[in-house]
Amino acid sequence: HRADQVWNEEVPGGNPGSLGHPELCTRPCLFFSQGECANGSSCDFCHLQHPKRPAHLDKRHRLMLQKMSLPQVASLLLPIIREKVFVLDACSADSVASLRGLAARCGCPTALDAEWPPPRQNSSERLLIVALQAMSLRLLLTSLHRSIPEEDVGTRLQVDALLEHLRHRSCVHVASPPPQVSLAAHVAKV
C-alpha cells in the first residue's frame, strides 16, 4: 500500500485516472461520484469534479475529419494542441521537441509555425475549429491518434508518449501560473 500512499500524495484526486485533470485526465468515474468506486486509488477514471460535460465533435465534424488526410488533420489539430500544451506545460523543451517530431511524422512539419487560425475558411471549417478549440487536450490528441493509419504504429506511439509525458508533467506543474508568452512565439525561436 506504500505505492498507493505516494500516488495519493503526489496526484490530485489520488488515482491514475485523475492525472492531468482537467485537460488530460480520463473521463469522470461514474461510481466515485456516487461514493461507490471499488477501484479506489487504482481507478483509471477521474475522481475530481468536472464542472461540465466535456466538449465532443458532432457527427458532421467527425465526418469532416474522417475525410481529411493525416497531414490535413494534423495541420488543423496541432496548432490548437500547441496552444493547450503551452498553457499546461509552460513550453518545456521536451514538449516542443515532441510536438515538432509529431508534426514531421504526420507529414506537416510547418504546422506549428503556420498562421492560426488559417486565413481562409468556409463556415463549416470555422465551426469545426471552434468545436476543436472547446475540446480538452486529451480529446484532441485522441482525435489525432484516430486519424493515423493503423499500420503507422510509430506515429501512434508518439502521440501516446506525448499524452503520457504531458499527464505526468501536469502533476508537477499543478500550482504553476500560466506563462505570459504564447507557445507560437516560443516555438518560432526554437
Backbone bond lengths (Angstrom), bond angles and torsions (degrees), N, CA, C in turn:
res aa  C-N    CA-C-N  psi(-1)  N-CA   C-N-CA  omega(-1)  CA-C   N-CA-C  phi
1 H - - - 1.463 - - 1.533 112.03 -
2 R 1.322 118.09 -8.38 1.461 120.76 179.12 1.534 110.52 -60.07
3 A 1.326 117.54 -41.20 1.471 120.51 179.10 1.520 110.41 -61.58
4 D 1.329 118.07 -39.30 1.458 120.96 177.05 1.518 111.05 -63.02
5 Q 1.322 117.75 -39.53 1.461 121.14 -179.94 1.521 110.42 -65.27
6 V 1.337 117.77 -43.95 1.459 120.84 178.33 1.520 109.60 -62.93
7 W 1.337 116.31 -44.95 1.459 121.02 179.52 1.520 110.29 -58.37
8 N 1.334 117.11 -46.23 1.460 121.32 -178.64 1.514 112.00 -62.52
9 E 1.331 117.69 -36.27 1.457 120.80 -178.48 1.521 111.87 -73.92
10 E 1.335 117.85 -33.72 1.455 121.24 -172.58 1.523 114.14 -90.53
11 V 1.311 118.57 -25.80 1.458 121.56 -172.99 1.519 110.83 -114.30
12 P 1.350 117.05 125.53 1.453 118.35 173.49 1.530 109.20 -58.24
13 G 1.304 117.08 134.02 1.460 121.34 -177.78 1.514 112.11 93.55
14 G 1.341 116.47 -23.53 1.458 121.74 173.75 1.515 116.62 70.65
15 N 1.343 118.87 19.15 1.460 119.91 178.95 1.525 109.37 -148.97
16 P 1.338 117.88 158.20 1.471 120.73 -176.92 1.529 114.14 -57.55
17 G 1.300 118.19 -35.52 1.461 120.73 -178.74 1.515 113.88 -66.71
18 S 1.327 118.07 -21.32 1.459 121.52 -178.87 1.525 112.93 -88.27
19 L 1.323 116.85 -10.00 1.458 121.35 -178.64 1.522 109.89 -59.26
20 G 1.326 116.21 127.49 1.458 121.43 179.86 1.513 114.91 86.38
21 H 1.314 117.75 9.93 1.468 122.05 -178.70 1.524 110.01 -57.34
22 P 1.302 120.11 136.81 1.463 130.44 0.35 1.532 113.39 -97.97
23 E 1.334 118.53 -14.75 1.474 121.33 -174.31 1.520 114.02 -73.83
24 L 1.337 117.69 -29.61 1.466 119.94 -170.94 1.516 114.21 -122.52
25 C 1.314 117.35 -1.08 1.460 119.24 -178.71 1.533 110.66 -74.14
26 T 1.324 114.38 165.31 1.461 119.06 175.17 1.523 108.33 -76.44
27 R 1.303 117.11 -179.10 1.467 118.79 -179.57 1.537 109.89 -68.63
28 P 1.331 117.02 160.27 1.470 120.00 -177.75 1.524 113.39 -62.48
29 C 1.323 115.24 145.79 1.463 122.03 176.08 1.524 108.37 -76.83
30 L 1.300 116.79 118.02 1.466 121.07 -179.33 1.526 111.50 -67.81
31 F 1.329 116.64 -32.13 1.458 120.78 -177.34 1.529 111.49 -76.95
32 F 1.345 117.60 -35.57 1.464 120.71 -178.85 1.525 110.55 -63.42
33 S 1.341 115.34 -41.62 1.475 118.64 -179.00 1.529 112.08 -63.35
34 Q 1.354 116.57 -21.44 1.466 121.10 176.97 1.527 111.52 -97.52
35 G 1.361 115.86 2.50 1.451 120.28 -179.25 1.511 113.83 75.56
36 E 1.344 117.65 22.23 1.461 120.84 -174.00 1.528 114.15 -125.26
37 C 1.340 119.94 23.59 1.461 120.71 -178.12 1.523 109.81 -75.46
38 A 1.314 115.84 112.84 1.462 121.57 -179.07 1.527 112.00 -77.00
39 N 1.341 117.73 -18.58 1.460 120.79 -177.60 1.527 113.20 -84.12
40 G 1.316 117.54 -19.12 1.463 122.31 175.75 1.512 113.90 51.48
41 S 1.338 116.99 -126.21 1.461 121.39 -174.92 1.523 113.19 -72.56
42 S 1.324 118.39 -3.75 1.466 119.95 176.19 1.534 111.73 -107.08
43 C 1.317 117.50 9.05 1.467 121.88 -178.58 1.528 110.86 -68.39
44 D 1.322 116.23 136.71 1.462 121.71 179.93 1.528 113.38 -89.52
45 F 1.330 117.34 6.48 1.457 121.03 176.90 1.524 109.33 -112.40
46 C 1.323 116.62 155.49 1.459 121.99 -173.18 1.530 111.85 -70.68
47 H 1.331 115.70 133.62 1.462 122.16 177.92 1.524 112.19 -103.13
48 L 1.309 118.32 7.85 1.464 121.61 178.66 1.528 109.61 -99.30
49 Q 1.315 114.87 158.55 1.462 120.45 -175.64 1.523 111.21 -72.16
50 H 1.302 115.84 133.92 1.458 123.15 174.18 1.524 106.74 -111.26
51 P 1.336 117.43 114.15 1.460 120.15 -174.03 1.519 114.76 -63.88
52 K 1.321 117.45 -28.30 1.462 119.67 179.68 1.521 108.87 -146.35
53 R 1.290 115.02 165.15 1.464 120.22 177.70 1.537 108.67 -66.27
54 P 1.338 117.45 135.12 1.464 119.38 -179.26 1.528 111.52 -62.57
55 A 1.327 115.17 145.40 1.461 120.46 178.58 1.526 110.15 -68.91
56 H 1.309 116.86 138.97 1.458 123.67 177.20 1.523 108.08 -131.56
57 L 1.305 116.24 160.66 1.454 120.63 175.87 1.525 109.54 -80.24
58 D 1.329 115.93 141.93 1.455 118.24 174.77 1.529 108.75 -80.90
59 K 1.317 116.95 174.82 1.468 121.64 -174.28 1.533 111.57 -58.62
60 R 1.311 116.69 -41.84 1.467 120.75 -179.08 1.537 110.90 -60.64
61 H 1.340 116.82 -43.37 1.461 120.49 179.88 1.533 111.74 -70.02
62 R 1.333 117.04 -37.82 1.472 119.85 176.30 1.524 110.69 -61.94
63 L 1.326 116.93 -41.03 1.464 120.84 178.32 1.530 111.11 -64.92
64 M 1.329 117.00 -38.25 1.467 120.07 177.24 1.526 110.17 -60.07
65 L 1.332 117.13 -45.43 1.463 120.33 179.79 1.529 111.23 -65.78
66 Q 1.334 117.24 -39.18 1.465 120.69 -179.24 1.525 112.11 -63.76
67 K 1.324 117.81 -30.68 1.458 121.59 -179.43 1.526 112.64 -79.72
68 M 1.322 117.66 -13.28 1.466 121.65 -178.39 1.530 110.92 -85.71
69 S 1.320 114.99 152.49 1.465 120.37 173.07 1.532 108.40 -75.02
70 L 1.330 116.47 164.69 1.465 120.10 178.50 1.530 112.18 -57.85
71 P 1.341 119.49 -45.72 1.475 117.75 177.74 1.531 113.09 -59.93
72 Q 1.333 117.54 -35.86 1.469 120.47 178.55 1.531 110.59 -66.79
73 V 1.335 116.75 -46.17 1.467 120.77 179.36 1.520 109.77 -62.40
74 A 1.325 116.45 -46.50 1.461 120.34 -178.93 1.532 111.21 -62.61
75 S 1.335 117.39 -40.08 1.473 120.69 178.40 1.521 111.72 -63.48
76 L 1.309 115.98 -29.06 1.463 121.15 178.36 1.532 111.60 -81.04
77 L 1.341 116.22 -44.20 1.459 120.60 -174.24 1.535 114.37 -82.35
78 L 1.319 117.62 -38.60 1.468 119.19 -172.36 1.534 114.78 -60.94
79 P 1.341 120.25 -38.97 1.475 117.31 175.79 1.539 113.12 -62.94
80 I 1.317 117.23 -35.39 1.469 120.53 177.54 1.525 109.22 -70.29
81 I 1.325 116.84 -43.76 1.465 121.43 176.92 1.528 109.56 -59.52
82 R 1.345 116.22 -43.62 1.475 121.39 179.58 1.525 111.17 -55.06
83 E 1.315 117.60 -48.18 1.467 120.64 -178.08 1.525 111.43 -65.57
84 K 1.327 116.98 -39.99 1.467 119.95 179.55 1.528 110.82 -69.45
85 V 1.330 117.70 -37.12 1.463 121.01 176.41 1.519 109.45 -63.34
86 F 1.317 116.16 -41.14 1.461 119.84 -178.81 1.530 111.39 -60.20
87 V 1.304 116.94 -45.77 1.462 120.84 179.60 1.527 110.61 -63.81
88 L 1.316 116.02 -40.16 1.458 121.43 -176.29 1.521 112.79 -76.80
89 D 1.331 116.50 -44.27 1.458 121.38 -166.74 1.518 113.71 -110.21
90 A 1.302 119.37 2.01 1.458 122.83 -180.00 1.531 111.36 54.38
91 C 1.321 115.55 29.87 1.448 121.71 171.06 1.524 114.35 60.69
92 S 1.300 118.07 52.64 1.459 120.04 176.99 1.522 109.39 -65.38
93 A 1.322 115.49 152.42 1.466 120.44 -179.95 1.530 110.79 -59.83
94 D 1.339 116.73 -36.82 1.464 120.51 178.69 1.523 111.12 -61.93
95 S 1.320 116.49 -43.46 1.466 120.00 -178.29 1.521 111.16 -68.00
96 V 1.335 117.12 -41.27 1.467 120.27 178.43 1.529 109.74 -62.42
97 A 1.326 116.68 -44.88 1.466 120.52 179.53 1.532 110.50 -62.51
98 S 1.332 117.14 -41.78 1.472 120.53 178.64 1.524 111.19 -62.97
99 L 1.325 117.07 -42.81 1.463 120.64 179.37 1.525 111.04 -64.93
100 R 1.325 116.82 -43.03 1.470 120.07 178.94 1.531 110.63 -63.34
101 G 1.340 116.89 -43.12 1.462 120.83 178.42 1.520 111.44 -63.04
102 L 1.329 115.88 -40.50 1.466 120.66 179.19 1.528 110.60 -65.50
103 A 1.325 117.11 -42.40 1.469 120.71 177.86 1.525 110.59 -59.68
104 A 1.316 116.62 -42.84 1.462 120.78 179.77 1.535 110.48 -65.29
105 R 1.324 117.30 -44.04 1.468 120.70 -179.83 1.526 111.71 -64.21
106 C 1.327 116.36 -30.72 1.475 120.76 -179.50 1.524 112.29 -83.44
107 G 1.324 117.22 -1.12 1.455 120.26 177.16 1.511 114.78 84.67
108 C 1.317 117.49 18.94 1.469 120.33 178.41 1.531 109.32 -140.12
109 P 1.346 117.70 67.92 1.462 121.45 -174.14 1.526 114.83 -61.57
110 T 1.334 118.31 -19.48 1.466 120.12 -179.22 1.530 112.64 -99.23
111 A 1.321 118.61 6.48 1.474 121.51 -176.65 1.527 111.83 -58.81
112 L 1.326 117.70 -34.09 1.465 120.12 -177.66 1.523 111.99 -75.77
113 D 1.330 117.46 -16.24 1.460 121.70 -179.32 1.524 112.25 -101.80
114 A 1.316 116.77 -5.58 1.466 121.42 -174.32 1.524 111.60 -70.89
115 E 1.325 114.50 154.45 1.462 120.77 175.93 1.529 108.59 -63.26
116 W 1.320 116.06 136.15 1.460 119.59 -178.95 1.499 110.51 -134.39
117 P 1.304 119.90 134.23 1.466 127.42 -5.89 1.521 110.39 -69.31
118 P 1.329 116.34 160.36 1.465 120.12 -178.93 1.528 110.19 -56.34
119 P 1.341 116.98 142.71 1.468 119.97 -174.21 1.522 115.17 -61.83
120 R 1.322 118.53 -44.45 1.469 120.51 -177.72 1.513 110.16 -109.94
121 Q 1.328 114.63 122.58 1.459 119.25 177.55 1.521 108.62 -144.27
122 N 1.319 114.70 145.73 1.452 117.48 172.12 1.532 107.44 -87.27
123 S 1.309 117.20 176.46 1.469 119.40 -174.87 1.528 111.96 -64.55
124 S 1.338 118.43 -35.43 1.466 120.22 178.81 1.525 110.64 -64.80
125 E 1.332 117.06 -41.98 1.468 120.42 179.25 1.527 110.67 -65.42
126 R 1.336 117.19 -41.13 1.469 120.50 177.89 1.520 110.86 -60.15
127 L 1.328 116.58 -44.25 1.470 120.34 179.15 1.525 111.30 -64.92
128 L 1.335 116.72 -38.17 1.460 120.15 176.84 1.522 110.62 -63.13
129 I 1.323 117.49 -43.60 1.471 121.12 179.57 1.524 110.63 -63.03
130 V 1.314 117.23 -42.22 1.472 120.50 178.08 1.531 110.03 -61.34
131 A 1.321 116.40 -43.82 1.472 120.29 178.79 1.528 110.69 -63.27
132 L 1.334 117.66 -42.53 1.460 121.20 179.62 1.529 111.48 -64.00
133 Q 1.321 116.51 -40.33 1.469 120.16 -179.81 1.530 111.84 -65.14
134 A 1.312 117.51 -26.03 1.470 120.89 179.81 1.529 112.17 -80.77
135 M 1.328 117.13 -14.68 1.464 120.68 -176.47 1.528 111.08 -78.42
136 S 1.326 115.61 156.40 1.464 120.25 176.51 1.525 109.27 -72.94
137 L 1.316 115.36 161.04 1.456 121.14 178.36 1.522 111.14 -59.97
138 R 1.313 117.15 -39.79 1.465 120.73 178.76 1.535 111.08 -61.11
139 L 1.332 117.70 -43.74 1.464 120.64 179.84 1.530 111.74 -68.24
140 L 1.329 117.41 -33.89 1.464 120.10 176.12 1.529 110.52 -65.30
141 L 1.336 116.27 -45.00 1.462 120.08 178.09 1.533 110.78 -64.24
142 T 1.316 116.80 -36.87 1.462 120.84 177.27 1.527 110.29 -65.66
143 S 1.320 117.76 -40.42 1.470 121.09 177.62 1.523 110.61 -63.19
144 L 1.328 116.73 -41.37 1.462 120.11 177.56 1.525 109.84 -64.19
145 H 1.319 116.44 -43.69 1.462 122.14 -179.94 1.530 110.34 -57.87
146 R 1.317 117.18 -43.16 1.467 121.65 -179.17 1.525 112.50 -67.07
147 S 1.328 116.98 -23.70 1.467 121.20 -179.49 1.522 112.38 -82.36
148 I 1.313 117.25 -13.02 1.467 121.59 -178.26 1.523 108.33 -83.35
149 P 1.327 117.25 129.72 1.478 119.30 178.97 1.535 111.00 -56.32
150 E 1.323 116.11 143.35 1.467 121.61 -177.66 1.519 112.68 -55.98
151 E 1.323 116.62 -34.31 1.458 118.85 -177.89 1.531 113.25 -74.45
152 D 1.333 117.64 -12.90 1.471 121.29 178.52 1.527 109.36 -89.03
153 V 1.304 115.02 67.59 1.469 122.39 -174.95 1.526 111.23 -61.54
154 G 1.333 117.26 -38.35 1.463 120.76 -178.09 1.525 112.62 -60.09
155 T 1.327 116.65 -44.20 1.475 119.99 -179.72 1.523 110.26 -69.87
156 R 1.325 117.49 -39.18 1.466 120.64 177.25 1.534 110.00 -61.23
157 L 1.322 116.27 -42.74 1.467 120.21 178.70 1.527 111.30 -65.21
158 Q 1.336 117.01 -34.14 1.457 119.81 178.74 1.534 110.96 -66.98
159 V 1.322 117.45 -38.98 1.477 119.94 175.94 1.525 109.49 -64.46
160 D 1.328 117.52 -44.43 1.472 121.03 177.99 1.528 111.24 -59.55
161 A 1.339 116.47 -43.55 1.471 120.60 -179.29 1.525 110.69 -64.69
162 L 1.339 117.22 -39.94 1.468 120.18 178.01 1.525 110.39 -63.24
163 L 1.316 117.16 -43.53 1.464 120.81 178.83 1.530 110.62 -59.75
164 E 1.316 117.21 -48.05 1.475 119.81 -179.95 1.518 111.88 -65.24
165 H 1.333 117.11 -40.37 1.469 121.14 177.35 1.534 110.08 -58.15
166 L 1.324 116.16 -47.83 1.463 120.44 -178.40 1.529 111.65 -67.18
167 R 1.323 117.32 -38.91 1.473 120.01 178.78 1.519 110.52 -60.79
168 H 1.317 117.24 -43.58 1.457 120.07 -178.77 1.526 112.11 -74.02
169 R 1.330 117.79 -34.61 1.467 120.35 176.71 1.528 110.51 -69.27
170 S 1.320 117.33 -33.25 1.465 119.54 -179.04 1.516 110.76 -64.73
171 C 1.312 116.77 -30.26 1.465 121.16 176.80 1.521 109.96 -63.75
172 V 1.327 116.81 -37.66 1.455 122.19 -179.17 1.523 110.76 -73.03
173 H 1.334 116.85 -33.57 1.460 121.41 -173.34 1.519 114.33 -101.40
174 V 1.320 118.48 19.94 1.463 120.88 -175.44 1.520 112.05 -55.31
175 A 1.331 118.17 -42.14 1.461 121.05 -174.92 1.517 112.96 -93.05
176 S 1.322 119.70 -1.35 1.454 121.53 -176.79 1.518 110.85 -76.23
177 P 1.340 118.16 136.28 1.460 119.88 175.19 1.521 109.91 -74.14
178 P 1.335 117.46 148.81 1.458 119.22 179.31 1.518 110.91 -65.97
179 P 1.327 118.40 143.46 1.457 121.76 179.42 1.525 111.29 -70.30
180 Q 1.328 115.99 163.53 1.456 120.97 -175.89 1.533 113.40 -95.91
181 V 1.332 118.58 -4.56 1.450 122.62 -178.88 1.524 108.50 -102.49
182 S 1.326 117.15 142.77 1.465 118.73 -179.58 1.520 110.56 -78.29
183 L 1.314 115.76 151.57 1.464 121.05 178.54 1.520 110.13 -64.29
184 A 1.322 118.51 -35.84 1.455 121.03 -179.53 1.527 110.04 -57.81
185 A 1.329 117.90 -42.02 1.460 121.48 177.69 1.519 110.51 -65.90
186 H 1.331 116.60 -41.71 1.460 120.23 -179.92 1.525 111.54 -67.76
187 V 1.332 117.65 -43.45 1.457 121.67 -179.54 1.529 109.92 -62.36
188 A 1.334 116.90 -35.75 1.458 120.83 -179.85 1.532 110.53 -63.70
189 K 1.347 117.72 -31.69 1.466 121.91 178.81 1.512 112.36 -73.46
190 V 1.365 116.47 -31.40 1.473 121.03 -173.07 1.506 111.85 -75.93
